[in-house]
Amino acid sequence: MSFKQFLKEYQQNLQPFLEQFFEKEERLASKISDCSVQQLRILRDFLTGGKRSRGALIVLGYLCTGGKENDEIIKTSLAIEIQHGALLIHDDIIDSDDLRHGKPAIHRQYEEIHQSKTLQGDSAHFGIAMGIDEGDVGIFLALKILAGARFDPLLKEKAFGTWSDFLLKTA
């Protein structure tokens, strides 16, 4: 199988897990506020599409080293996809980018929400603040997925260490 075909299959296999995960998180968020639900929907929409090569490489590496729990590693790879999206949200703010994948960057979407609701205050500042929060939510959700993964606890501990080191280097 070519990597292109593997990537296509991965994308198809990941989507149901992504949908289930966000549906569950939205139910939990509905107990907090409508704004929390909206935030998760914006993040889900942001994560829909793209190549998803990072998550696919996680799955491929796992399978190449003898891993057998295909559904569990696909669910866990969603953490990498969410984390990557979260870092891109922060990156768009840092670089003052207006667009991501041909759509308004997350902080620009929040700026538009602020303007459409005619809220008081500075729309640009609101967009940046909510964009930072949105990226943070993504990182926290990714950590939640990894924490809940059903793999050997020692392997998870090592994965958390590697992941933490990566995030620190990225920051």
C-alpha positions in Angstrom: 0.0 0.0 0.0 1.3 3.5 -0.9 1.6 6.2 1.8 -1.0 8.2 -0.2 -3.5 5.3 0.1 -2.6 4.8 3.8 -3.2 8.5 4.5 -6.6 8.3 2.7 -7.6 5.3 4.8 -6.4 7.0 8.0 -8.4 10.1 7.2 -11.5 8.0 6.7 -10.9 6.0 9.9 -10.1 9.1 12.0 -13.2 11.1 11.2 -15.7 8.9 13.2 -13.4 9.1 16.3 -13.1 12.9 15.9 -16.9 13.3 15.6 -17.6 11.0 18.6 -15.0 12.8 20.7 -16.3 16.3 20.0 -19.9 15.2 20.5 -19.0 14.0 23.9 -17.0 17.1 24.8 -19.8 19.3 23.5 -22.3 17.5 25.8 -20.0 18.1 28.8 -19.4 21.8 27.7 -23.2 22.4 27.5 -23.2 22.1 31.2 -20.8 25.0 31.4 -22.1 27.5 28.8 -23.2 28.0 25.3 -19.9 29.8 24.6 -18.0 26.7 25.6 -20.0 24.6 23.1 -19.5 27.2 20.4 -15.7 27.1 21.1 -15.6 23.3 20.7 -17.6 23.6 17.4 -15.2 26.2 16.1 -12.3 23.9 17.0 -13.9 20.9 15.4 -14.6 22.8 12.2 -11.0 24.0 12.2 -9.7 20.4 12.5 -11.9 19.1 9.7 -9.9 18.7 6.6 -6.2 19.0 6.1 -3.8 16.2 5.3 -3.6 14.8 8.8 -0.2 13.4 8.1 1.1 13.8 11.6 -1.6 11.5 13.1 -1.1 9.1 10.2 2.6 8.9 10.9 1.8 8.1 14.6 -0.4 5.2 13.5 2.1 4.0 10.9 5.0 4.1 13.4 2.9 2.1 15.8 2.0 -0.5 13.3 5.5 -0.8 12.0 6.8 -1.6 15.4 4.3 -4.4 16.0 1.3 -2.5 17.4 -2.0 -4.3 17.1 -4.7 -2.0 18.7 -5.6 -0.2 15.6 -8.7 1.5 16.9 -7.0 2.6 20.1 -4.0 4.1 18.2 -6.3 5.9 15.8 -8.2 7.4 18.7 -4.9 8.3 20.3 -3.5 9.9 17.1 -6.4 12.3 17.3 -4.5 13.9 20.2 -1.6 14.8 17.8 -4.1 16.2 15.2 -5.7 18.4 17.9 -2.4 19.5 19.3 -1.1 20.4 15.9 -4.2 22.4 15.2 -3.9 24.2 18.6 -0.3 25.2 17.8 -1.4 26.5 14.4 -4.0 28.6 16.1 -1.4 30.2 18.3 1.0 30.5 15.3 -1.6 32.4 13.3 -1.9 34.9 16.2 1.9 35.3 16.6 2.3 35.8 12.8 -0.9 38.0 12.5 -2.1 35.7 9.8 -5.6 36.4 8.5 -6.2 33.0 6.8 -5.7 29.3 7.5 -6.6 26.8 4.8 -8.5 29.6 2.8 -10.7 30.4 5.8 -10.4 33.2 8.4 -7.9 32.2 11.1 -9.5 31.4 14.4 -8.7 34.7 16.0 -10.2 36.5 13.0 -13.3 34.3 13.4 -13.7 35.5 17.0 -13.1 39.0 15.9 -16.0 38.7 13.5 -18.2 37.1 16.2 -17.4 40.0 18.5 -18.3 42.5 15.7 -21.5 40.6 14.8 -22.8 40.7 18.4 -21.9 44.3 18.8 -20.2 43.7 22.1 -18.3 46.4 23.9 -14.6 46.5 23.7 -12.0 46.0 21.0 -12.9 43.3 18.6 -9.3 42.6 17.6 -8.3 42.1 21.3 -11.3 39.8 21.8 -10.3 37.7 18.8 -6.7 37.3 20.0 -7.8 36.5 23.5 -10.3 33.9 22.4 -7.8 32.5 19.8 -5.2 32.0 22.6 -7.9 30.3 24.7 -9.0 28.2 21.7 -5.5 26.9 21.2 -5.1 26.2 24.9 -8.4 24.2 24.9 -7.0 22.2 22.0 -3.8 21.4 23.9 -5.8 20.4 27.0 -8.1 18.2 24.9 -5.1 16.5 23.3 -3.7 15.8 26.8 -7.0 14.4 27.9 -7.0 11.9 24.9 -3.5 10.7 25.7 -4.3 10.4 29.4 -7.3 8.2 28.6 -5.5 6.0 26.0 -5.6 2.3 26.9 -1.9 1.5 26.5 0.7 0.3 28.9 1.1 3.0 31.7 4.9 3.0 31.3 4.6 3.7 27.6 2.1 6.4 28.2 4.4 8.0 30.8 7.3 8.0 28.2 4.9 9.4 25.6 3.9 12.2 28.0 7.6 13.0 28.6 8.4 13.1 24.9 5.3 15.2 24.2 6.1 17.6 26.9 9.6 18.0 25.6 8.3 18.7 22.1 5.8 21.3 23.3 8.5 23.0 25.3 10.9 23.1 22.3 8.0 24.4 20.1 7.2 27.2 22.6 
